Amino acid sequence: QLVESGGGLVQPGGSLRLSCAASGFSLDYYIIGWFRQAPGKEREGVSCVSSSGGTTYYTNSVKGRFTISRDNAKNTVLLQMNSLKPEDTAIYYCAASNARSSVATVCRDARYLEVWGQGTLVTVSS
């Protein structure tokens, strides 16, 4: 099971840190991704990180603003979101993939993700 936390309401330009915690299994060998879905839009991969943490992927719209990291000892993956924009408003989900594919491939196709959290709502509004 994956559980997200850290969502909320923030003003444009503000920051939030999302956390994804696993229970019942170890994240050590999984690619972990953050996906989001805004009302009326398709789900998109925001950022993903390899099992070692050494390789990351970011969709173009969040590059330079979001940072993904993982702490395998705590079985947790974080998404630091800075300079938030209204268009970042969405439900954010974390997900895990055991696929033997590149981080970018997994992040671009949600079918690779096997375990999903319930999501946390991020609202960016003044």
Buried (B, 14 or more C-beta within 10 A) or exposed (E): EBBBEBBEEBEEEBEBEBBBBBEEEEBEEBBBBBBBBBEEEEBBBBBBBBBEBEEBBBBEEBEEBBBBBBEBEEBBBBBBBBEBEEEBBBBBBBBBBBBEBBBBBBBBEBEBBEBBBEBBEBBBEE
